[in-house]
Amino acid sequence: MNFQHLTRDQVTRVLDACEAVENSHTIKSLSMADESSSHTSASHDTACKQLSATLASIPDPAIIELQALVWTGRGDFNGNLGENLDYSKTRFDSTTCEYLASKTPLKEYIENGLRTTNVTLQD
């Protein structure tokens, strides 16, 4: 299946932002006993805001495709990308980017979706 809107660059930017959130969360968890955890908490908040901004910078049609990919990687509709894409089109609204940013294993879902499908991303 070819995505018409989601590009390889957009996915790479989202994965990079997800990794920054994961890394900041790990650092935050490790430093919870440390008195300076407010700095690491701020770093985590910054990384989460960057992920939200990255998602918000992606055009709506590409976000619809990304949401379908996430759901596929999560196993929704038994991992059927076509069904997830159809459903994503009906579920898209102004909160979709916030919804995606809230998915804790977002990076894992995207990577699993890419790994288990034969989706082609635009360059």
C-alpha positions in Angstrom: 0.0 0.0 0.0 1.2 3.5 -0.9 0.6 6.4 1.4 -0.2 9.5 -0.6 0.8 12.1 2.0 3.0 10.7 4.7 6.7 11.1 3.9 9.8 9.3 5.1 11.1 12.6 6.4 8.0 13.2 8.5 8.1 9.7 10.0 11.8 10.2 10.8 11.2 13.5 12.5 8.4 11.9 14.6 10.5 8.9 15.5 13.4 11.3 16.5 11.0 13.3 18.7 9.6 10.1 20.3 13.2 9.0 21.1 13.9 12.3 22.8 10.8 11.8 24.9 11.8 8.3 25.8 15.3 9.4 26.7 14.1 12.3 28.8 11.7 9.9 30.6 14.5 7.5 31.3 16.7 10.3 32.7 13.7 11.6 34.7 13.1 8.2 36.2 16.7 7.7 37.1 16.9 11.1 38.8 13.7 11.0 40.8 15.7 10.5 44.0 17.9 13.4 43.1 17.0 16.8 44.4 17.6 18.4 41.0 14.8 16.5 39.3 13.0 19.7 38.5 15.6 20.2 35.7 15.0 16.7 34.3 11.3 17.2 34.6 11.6 20.4 32.5 13.7 18.5 30.0 11.0 15.9 29.7 8.3 18.5 29.4 10.3 20.2 26.6 10.7 16.9 24.8 7.0 16.2 25.0 6.2 19.7 23.7 8.7 19.1 20.8 6.9 15.9 19.9 3.5 17.7 19.9 5.0 20.5 17.8 6.5 18.0 15.3 3.1 16.2 15.0 1.3 19.6 14.6 3.7 20.5 11.8 2.6 17.6 9.7 -0.3 18.3 7.3 -3.7 16.7 8.2 -3.8 14.1 5.4 -0.4 12.8 6.5 -1.5 12.7 10.2 -4.5 10.6 9.1 -2.1 8.1 7.5 0.3 8.2 10.5 -2.6 7.5 12.8 -3.5 4.5 10.7 0.1 3.3 10.8 0.1 3.7 14.6 -3.1 1.7 14.9 -1.7 -1.0 12.6 1.4 -1.2 14.7 -0.7 -1.5 17.8 -2.7 -4.4 16.2 -6.1 -2.6 15.7 -8.3 -4.3 13.1 -5.8 -7.3 13.4 -3.1 -5.1 11.9 -5.0 -4.4 8.7 -3.6 -1.2 7.4 -6.4 -0.6 4.9 -9.1 -0.9 7.5 -7.1 1.3 9.9 -6.7 3.9 7.2 -10.5 3.9 6.5 -11.3 4.3 10.2 -8.6 6.9 10.7 -10.3 9.1 8.0 -13.5 9.0 10.0 -11.8 9.6 13.4 -9.6 12.5 12.5 -10.3 15.8 14.2 -8.5 18.7 15.9 -7.3 16.5 18.8 -5.6 13.8 16.7 -2.1 15.2 17.1 -2.6 15.4 20.9 -4.0 11.9 20.9 -0.9 10.6 19.0 1.5 12.5 21.3 -0.1 10.9 24.3 0.6 7.3 23.1 3.4 6.3 25.4 4.9 3.7 23.0 4.3 5.8 19.9 7.7 5.0 18.5 7.2 1.3 19.0 3.8 1.4 17.3 5.2 3.3 14.3 8.2 1.0 14.0 6.0 -2.1 14.3 3.5 -0.7 11.7 6.4 -0.1 9.3 7.8 -3.6 10.0 4.6 -5.5 9.6 3.2 -3.8 6.5 4.5 -3.2 3.0 3.6 0.5 3.2 5.5 2.8 0.9 6.3 6.3 2.2 6.8 9.2 -0.1 10.3 10.7 -0.3 
